[in-house]
Amino acid sequence: MTIPVSRFLARRAIPRACALRSRVAFGVSRPMSTAADQAVFNWEDPLAAKAFLTEEEIAVAETAEKYCQELLLPRVLQAYRDENYDPKILEEMGDLGLLGATIQGYGCAGVSTVASGLITKAVERVDSGYRSGMSVQSSLVMGGIYEMGTEEQKEKYLPEMAKGKLIGAFGLTEPNHGSDPGSMETVAKPHPTKTGYYSLSGSKTWITNSPIADVLLVWAKLQETGKIRGFLIDRKDCPPGTLETPAIKNKNGLRASITGMIHMDGCPVPAANMFPNIEGLRGPFSCLNSARYGIALGVTGALEDCIARARQYALERKQFKGNPLAKYQLIQKKLADAATDAAYGTVAAIQVGRLKDQGLATPEMISMVKRQNCDRALHNARVLQEIFGGNAVSDEYMIGRHVANLYVTQTYEGQSDIHALILGRAITGVQAFV
Ligand SMILES: Cc1cc2nc3c(=O)[nH]c(=O)nc-3n(C[C@H](O)[C@H](O)[C@H](O)COP(=O)(O)OP(=O)(O)OC[C@H]3O[C@@H](n4cnc5c(N)ncnc54)[C@H](O)[C@@H]3O)c2cc1C
């Protein structure tokens, strides 16, 4: 399929290095109306969250929404049926400046955290799998290199990753250690024959993008210290038999993204490819913070798509005396609950994004919005699915796909109960993990 990305580029690609951070937030650049008769309730933006955005953020969101609705939406159904991910999607996103969008320099757009969340929201309105592939590239791998890499690593990887020409994967989860990555078994030790190299051995599982990744950010325990370190593995430099990345097939969620394992057997990695100054779980968790933020706004996009589709269906479907389903109170309550959660979730995520750019967001705040927005998106999507009756079972009504995807968003990057434990520890001062 040929995608005329240039159409979008010509019209409105995200300006590289646009100075969003210096803009005053929360809509003060827009005059506030005081006339009550000008107040309008918009069911698509019930709390007028758009008023909190800068003009540049609105422009970024519009660019992303246009691309997603015109070029991603038409192919998602078949991709989901075939369990197929087209890596060209990352190049298309790269052409529009959507990858690593918060990064300053290295060919990245340098937009605000909120703007990057609006990108994830636009993509996830189509499919959480497309958003996952993008988030891994942008937040987990590019973000990790930008925050923790050497200057040489940044120059080597970031510009090509920003174009989507190099694809990244982030390997933290292992077959025996998911919620508890601190117990990981993957080990890095000095290579027995290659001076200046480490040898990595172990397995990672449920890794987004791993079968198609060119560069794999893998977390392993350094044998000498027992501390977790980050390593950038270049697939092209791995001798045969030292790195395998088989796909995990027959998923019942996130089928439009590609997921796999990473098997390393004495995989040689230059010492220069290790992140220099970060050890322990602080490394992976700082990448996860940004990615979790993207999920928090992203899932509100999936939920808003469910609301719009359920509303339309309820207006058109007639039962009992020719009444549309929308006339019935139980149907209205489902829509009211979902719209309320989507609106609250959006406003809360914008607030955390603003704090993040000021250096004032804590991991607990991000846990709170990630957990709440994922839980509410999954719950409401499941309830809205009922409005479609038997038709919900057909994939052409789109809602079942969101429900299956949203289960995954609630599970990965910290399952919701794990985020509850993070919050519970902060509230009580007592940790309940073990
Ligand atoms: C499609 C997909 C893509 C993914 N992509 C990536 C990726 O790119 N990179 C990556 O590293 N990982 C990825 N993951 C892995 C994901 O992050 C893990 O699945 C997640 O962290 C949960 O780990 P687990 O599956 O091992 O579950 P477990 O850790 O076994 O947890 C199972 C259940 O037990 C609960 N539980 C665990 N410990 C406790 C406790 N102390 N108290 C109470 N409840 C507890 C959990 O909340 C959960 O409900 C992906 C997963 C999926 C499904």
PDBQT file of the ligand as one rigid body, heavy atoms in Angstrom, charges set to zero:
ROOT
HETATM    1  C1  LIG A 501       1.125  -7.157  24.098  1.00  0.00    +0.000 C 
HETATM    2  C2  LIG A 501       2.152  -6.877  25.156  1.00  0.00    +0.000 A 
HETATM    3  C3  LIG A 501       3.237  -6.058  24.871  1.00  0.00    +0.000 A 
HETATM    4  C4  LIG A 501       4.226  -5.841  25.828  1.00  0.00    +0.000 A 
HETATM    5  N1  LIG A 501       5.338  -5.085  25.508  1.00  0.00    +0.000 NA
HETATM    6  C5  LIG A 501       6.399  -5.044  26.369  1.00  0.00    +0.000 A 
HETATM    7  C6  LIG A 501       7.628  -4.398  25.989  1.00  0.00    +0.000 A 
HETATM    8  O1  LIG A 501       7.755  -3.820  24.896  1.00  0.00    +0.000 OA
HETATM    9  N2  LIG A 501       8.695  -4.469  26.851  1.00  0.00    +0.000 N 
HETATM   10  C7  LIG A 501       8.612  -5.104  28.060  1.00  0.00    +0.000 A 
HETATM   11  O2  LIG A 501       9.623  -5.139  28.778  1.00  0.00    +0.000 OA
HETATM   12  N3  LIG A 501       7.450  -5.712  28.452  1.00  0.00    +0.000 NA
HETATM   13  C8  LIG A 501       6.349  -5.693  27.641  1.00  0.00    +0.000 A 
HETATM   14  N4  LIG A 501       5.179  -6.322  28.015  1.00  0.00    +0.000 N 
HETATM   15  C9  LIG A 501       5.154  -7.065  29.289  1.00  0.00    +0.000 C 
HETATM   16  C10 LIG A 501       4.304  -6.392  30.349  1.00  0.00    +0.000 C 
HETATM   17  O3  LIG A 501       4.897  -5.218  30.805  1.00  0.00    +0.000 OA
HETATM   18  C11 LIG A 501       4.053  -7.424  31.462  1.00  0.00    +0.000 C 
HETATM   19  O4  LIG A 501       3.155  -8.381  30.954  1.00  0.00    +0.000 OA
HETATM   20  C12 LIG A 501       3.528  -6.791  32.743  1.00  0.00    +0.000 C 
HETATM   21  O5  LIG A 501       4.531  -6.053  33.365  1.00  0.00    +0.000 OA
HETATM   22  C13 LIG A 501       2.986  -7.830  33.737  1.00  0.00    +0.000 C 
HETATM   23  O6  LIG A 501       3.927  -8.832  33.978  1.00  0.00    +0.000 OA
HETATM   24  P1  LIG A 501       3.496 -10.371  33.864  1.00  0.00    +0.000 P 
HETATM   25  O7  LIG A 501       2.747 -10.540  32.580  1.00  0.00    +0.000 OA
HETATM   26  O8  LIG A 501       4.727 -11.189  34.058  1.00  0.00    +0.000 OA
HETATM   27  O9  LIG A 501       2.478 -10.602  35.014  1.00  0.00    +0.000 OA
HETATM   28  P2  LIG A 501       2.807 -11.005  36.608  1.00  0.00    +0.000 P 
HETATM   29  O10 LIG A 501       3.913 -10.144  37.068  1.00  0.00    +0.000 OA
HETATM   30  O11 LIG A 501       2.982 -12.470  36.661  1.00  0.00    +0.000 OA
HETATM   31  O12 LIG A 501       1.462 -10.579  37.273  1.00  0.00    +0.000 OA
HETATM   32  C14 LIG A 501       0.257 -11.338  37.125  1.00  0.00    +0.000 C 
HETATM   33  C15 LIG A 501      -0.821 -10.702  38.011  1.00  0.00    +0.000 C 
HETATM   34  O13 LIG A 501      -0.410 -10.736  39.372  1.00  0.00    +0.000 OA
HETATM   35  C16 LIG A 501      -0.456  -9.438  39.928  1.00  0.00    +0.000 C 
HETATM   36  N5  LIG A 501       0.644  -9.257  40.891  1.00  0.00    +0.000 N 
HETATM   37  C17 LIG A 501       1.972  -9.451  40.699  1.00  0.00    +0.000 A 
HETATM   38  N6  LIG A 501       2.646  -9.167  41.812  1.00  0.00    +0.000 NA
HETATM   39  C18 LIG A 501       1.755  -8.767  42.736  1.00  0.00    +0.000 A 
HETATM   40  C19 LIG A 501       1.842  -8.319  44.094  1.00  0.00    +0.000 A 
HETATM   41  N7  LIG A 501       3.014  -8.177  44.740  1.00  0.00    +0.000 N 
HETATM   42  N8  LIG A 501       0.689  -7.995  44.739  1.00  0.00    +0.000 NA
HETATM   43  C20 LIG A 501      -0.501  -8.065  44.103  1.00  0.00    +0.000 A 
HETATM   44  N9  LIG A 501      -0.654  -8.475  42.831  1.00  0.00    +0.000 NA
HETATM   45  C21 LIG A 501       0.464  -8.816  42.157  1.00  0.00    +0.000 A 
HETATM   46  C22 LIG A 501      -0.318  -8.470  38.765  1.00  0.00    +0.000 C 
HETATM   47  O14 LIG A 501      -0.898  -7.220  39.076  1.00  0.00    +0.000 OA
HETATM   48  C23 LIG A 501      -1.070  -9.229  37.668  1.00  0.00    +0.000 C 
HETATM   49  O15 LIG A 501      -2.444  -8.965  37.752  1.00  0.00    +0.000 OA
HETATM   50  C24 LIG A 501       4.127  -6.470  27.089  1.00  0.00    +0.000 A 
HETATM   51  C25 LIG A 501       3.000  -7.258  27.378  1.00  0.00    +0.000 A 
HETATM   52  C26 LIG A 501       2.026  -7.460  26.439  1.00  0.00    +0.000 A 
HETATM   53  C27 LIG A 501       0.861  -8.344  26.776  1.00  0.00    +0.000 C 
ENDROOT
TORSDOF 0
